[in-house]
């Protein structure tokens, strides 16, 4: 079934999108040079890192076959080299499709990604992973070094933080949004304590660009603000939870639910989706009291 779905999707992609004129008339790809041989390509609500190496090109999160075709056309404007590595920032299906558009590329992911390979009814996942890693992997592209780092669960369990230390570039997915709260309905698979841990670590790094894959905004200040929001959220929730835990652990669920109604963070009132703050409060409360 998975192969049939993929074949059908690729056939539709080929029929509607494969020739250059059709792609040229399609959605715009915003390409920005970040450093020598390093680019970002923002299209269809996803921002991919593109690294041109000596023998091939590394990209992150093609997302789906149509968007992968757009990336392929755009990369061809920069180099004749083929895409040789596709790095998955995490396992969420909306990020991982389109690998078939680059049939000779190695798919690289954190090893927890493998848990999902047989749990994909729509056939969005790649057919196989070519390279996996546990805690860290360093990829020498000849032109620069790309480090992949796993700090534990955050928005998903197969997180690969992509870091170019020489260029001061980091790529993360779904942990923060510039001047916005993530919409509450998208928090279902997010461990916000994990988000907090990773963002606090990255906020100490010497960075020139911080890419979060659903935004074309790449200012490091947005990552720092994302870390501050998670810290303020934790500080607003933890004291009450600690007190309830000491006095009556049976009341923890009720306490978390009530905090979702009462906690306010005026500092972030101007941010998009502030109305969903209660969902973030409850998510943080249950991360503290329940884990997951």
PyMOL commands that set and color helices and strands:
alter all, ss='L'
color gray80, all
select helices_A, chain A and resi 2-17+20-24+65-76+93-96+99-102+111-116+184-186+192-202+220-262+266-268+274-290
alter helices_A, ss='H'
color red, helices_A
select strands_A, chain A and resi 30-35+38-43+46-52+57-60+83-87+106-110+131-133+136-140+145-149+161-164+169-172+209-212
alter strands_A, ss='S'
color yellow, strands_A
deselect
rebuild
show_as cartoon
